[in-house]
């Protein structure tokens, strides 16, 4: 039974949906608690992660780290979940 469940959760569509559901926790783990508190929106649309940040200073800092953020999210998800990160 365990092998069947593991196989089920490794199917690309299911794995993507599970990773998408964990996205807020993944974001918090990557950027930290304070930055996560200043994040007002995380929306994944067509493999593009749209992020809204309240702080202009934090927004600027994360803007320059978009590629690293994308790589960290995908590494933690275990799949290619995000192709680009847009910070606003």
Backbone bond lengths (Angstrom), bond angles and torsions (degrees), N, CA, C in turn:
res aa  C-N    CA-C-N  psi(-1)  N-CA   C-N-CA  omega(-1)  CA-C   N-CA-C  phi
1 X - - - 1.451 - - 1.520 110.78 -
2 X 1.338 116.57 -41.65 1.455 121.19 179.67 1.515 112.47 -61.36
3 X 1.330 116.16 -39.42 1.464 120.25 178.88 1.522 111.27 -65.94
4 X 1.319 116.54 -37.33 1.462 119.86 178.38 1.523 111.10 -65.20
5 X 1.316 117.27 -42.63 1.464 120.57 178.19 1.520 111.26 -65.11
6 X 1.311 116.40 -41.61 1.462 119.91 179.02 1.526 110.38 -62.73
7 X 1.314 116.82 -43.27 1.467 121.01 177.84 1.535 110.33 -63.05
8 X 1.319 116.70 -40.86 1.466 121.36 179.52 1.535 110.77 -60.61
9 X 1.338 117.23 -46.56 1.465 120.94 -177.02 1.523 113.04 -74.67
10 X 1.325 117.95 -11.87 1.461 120.60 177.14 1.530 112.39 -93.82
11 X 1.306 117.71 -2.20 1.464 119.68 173.99 1.524 107.76 -65.37
12 X 1.335 118.06 138.08 1.466 120.84 -173.30 1.529 114.68 -52.75
13 X 1.311 117.81 -45.89 1.465 119.99 -177.32 1.529 110.87 -65.80
14 X 1.321 116.62 -45.09 1.462 121.43 -179.05 1.526 109.89 -66.62
15 X 1.327 117.41 -44.45 1.463 121.12 179.24 1.523 110.88 -60.06
16 X 1.324 117.32 -39.06 1.469 121.38 179.03 1.524 110.71 -66.36
17 X 1.319 117.09 -42.28 1.465 120.19 -179.95 1.534 111.40 -66.70
18 X 1.314 117.22 -39.29 1.465 120.88 177.96 1.528 109.35 -65.18
19 X 1.330 117.28 -45.43 1.469 121.17 179.35 1.524 110.77 -63.47
20 X 1.321 117.22 -37.84 1.464 120.87 178.26 1.532 110.46 -65.07
21 X 1.306 116.92 -39.12 1.459 120.84 177.69 1.520 112.53 -65.80
22 X 1.321 116.68 -29.40 1.462 121.42 179.49 1.525 112.46 -89.41
23 X 1.323 117.60 0.89 1.461 121.62 -174.35 1.530 113.94 -55.49
24 X 1.335 120.48 -44.44 1.472 118.82 177.86 1.537 112.85 -59.45
25 X 1.309 117.82 -40.69 1.467 121.32 177.94 1.528 111.07 -68.67
26 X 1.319 116.49 -39.22 1.461 121.29 178.08 1.522 110.00 -63.92
27 X 1.330 116.29 -44.19 1.468 121.49 178.96 1.534 109.72 -59.28
28 X 1.319 116.85 -47.14 1.468 121.37 -179.83 1.529 110.61 -60.77
29 X 1.312 117.48 -41.68 1.463 121.46 -179.60 1.534 111.28 -65.08
30 X 1.314 117.35 -33.31 1.467 121.25 -177.71 1.523 111.82 -80.89
31 X 1.334 117.61 -47.76 1.473 120.49 -172.58 1.520 113.36 -95.06
32 X 1.314 118.63 -15.78 1.460 121.50 -179.39 1.516 112.46 97.63
33 X 1.316 115.40 165.69 1.461 121.54 -174.76 1.527 113.06 -64.55
34 X 1.326 117.61 -45.54 1.468 120.15 -176.49 1.526 111.30 -64.41
35 X 1.320 117.09 -44.73 1.465 120.32 179.35 1.530 110.40 -65.95
36 X 1.324 117.15 -36.74 1.459 120.30 178.49 1.526 110.65 -65.74
37 X 1.332 117.12 -35.72 1.468 120.42 177.23 1.523 111.78 -66.09
38 X 1.327 117.04 -30.75 1.466 121.70 179.62 1.523 112.40 -86.31
39 X 1.322 116.76 -2.99 1.466 121.71 176.78 1.517 108.59 -85.40
40 X 1.327 116.23 119.19 1.461 119.87 -178.00 1.524 112.76 -97.22
41 X 1.330 116.88 -18.03 1.466 118.61 -179.41 1.521 110.37 -152.74
42 X 1.318 115.76 135.33 1.464 124.49 169.49 1.515 105.79 -128.45
43 X 1.314 116.88 113.37 1.460 119.99 -178.63 1.523 108.93 -133.38
44 X 1.313 115.74 124.70 1.456 121.45 178.09 1.519 108.25 -101.46
45 X 1.325 115.41 120.27 1.459 121.22 -177.53 1.522 108.62 -138.33
46 X 1.308 117.17 117.24 1.470 122.29 -179.04 1.527 111.78 53.32
47 X 1.321 115.67 44.13 1.465 123.90 178.77 1.525 113.46 64.84
48 X 1.317 117.14 17.91 1.460 122.33 174.32 1.523 107.29 -112.66
49 X 1.321 115.74 123.54 1.455 121.10 -179.66 1.524 108.74 -91.67
50 X 1.325 116.02 117.91 1.458 122.85 177.68 1.527 106.94 -99.44
51 X 1.333 115.59 124.27 1.454 121.32 -176.59 1.520 108.74 -124.96
52 X 1.321 116.18 130.02 1.476 121.22 174.32 1.519 108.20 -110.16
53 X 1.331 114.58 129.91 1.454 122.34 -177.89 1.524 108.79 -121.31
54 X 1.334 117.17 135.44 1.463 121.39 -179.50 1.528 112.81 -73.71
55 X 1.292 118.05 -36.66 1.461 122.90 -174.78 1.524 110.78 -87.98
56 X 1.332 116.31 125.88 1.473 119.87 179.72 1.530 111.01 -67.91
57 X 1.328 117.78 -33.92 1.462 121.11 178.85 1.529 110.09 -66.33
58 X 1.321 116.44 -47.31 1.464 120.63 178.31 1.528 110.64 -65.48
59 X 1.303 116.62 -39.96 1.469 120.95 178.51 1.531 109.99 -57.58
60 X 1.330 116.77 -45.23 1.459 121.57 179.59 1.534 110.60 -63.09
61 X 1.315 116.72 -44.50 1.464 120.92 -179.59 1.532 111.19 -62.40
62 X 1.324 116.89 -46.85 1.464 120.31 -179.43 1.523 112.01 -69.52
63 X 1.326 116.84 -29.79 1.464 120.70 177.62 1.530 110.61 -57.11
64 X 1.322 116.57 -42.45 1.461 120.87 -179.33 1.524 112.88 -76.06
65 X 1.309 117.62 -11.17 1.458 121.70 -179.32 1.532 112.52 -108.39
66 X 1.316 117.46 17.23 1.476 121.02 -175.24 1.523 113.32 -55.97
67 X 1.323 117.24 -45.10 1.468 120.38 -178.49 1.527 111.18 -63.78
68 X 1.314 116.45 -43.18 1.469 120.45 178.53 1.529 110.70 -65.68
69 X 1.327 117.24 -39.01 1.468 120.82 176.99 1.521 110.58 -61.28
70 X 1.323 116.46 -45.33 1.470 121.22 179.22 1.528 110.54 -59.10
71 X 1.318 116.23 -46.04 1.463 120.02 -179.06 1.524 111.84 -64.34
72 X 1.321 117.31 -41.18 1.467 121.13 179.11 1.533 111.41 -64.69
73 X 1.320 116.34 -43.33 1.468 120.21 179.04 1.520 110.27 -60.76
74 X 1.323 116.59 -47.29 1.465 120.63 -179.17 1.523 111.79 -65.58
75 X 1.324 117.01 -38.10 1.464 120.07 179.34 1.523 110.24 -64.85
76 X 1.327 116.47 -44.51 1.469 120.03 -179.50 1.527 111.60 -69.23
77 X 1.346 116.83 -33.33 1.460 120.30 179.40 1.521 111.68 -74.58
78 X 1.324 116.60 -26.28 1.456 120.51 -178.60 1.513 113.41 80.34
79 X 1.321 116.41 5.51 1.464 122.15 177.71 1.528 108.55 -143.86
80 X 1.327 116.70 169.79 1.464 121.31 175.50 1.524 107.88 -82.14
81 X 1.326 116.31 83.04 1.461 122.48 -176.84 1.520 111.85 -84.37
82 X 1.338 116.59 -38.35 1.461 121.83 -173.34 1.527 109.77 -123.51
83 X 1.341 115.93 130.16 1.470 120.48 175.33 1.522 111.43 -97.10
84 X 1.324 117.80 -23.91 1.462 121.92 -178.94 1.517 109.32 -156.54
85 X 1.336 115.18 153.98 1.466 121.97 176.61 1.522 107.35 -121.52
86 X 1.309 116.45 126.81 1.464 122.38 176.27 1.525 107.60 -111.78
87 X 1.324 115.76 121.59 1.465 121.82 -179.25 1.526 108.52 -104.99
88 X 1.317 116.44 128.10 1.473 121.49 178.47 1.497 110.18 -131.94
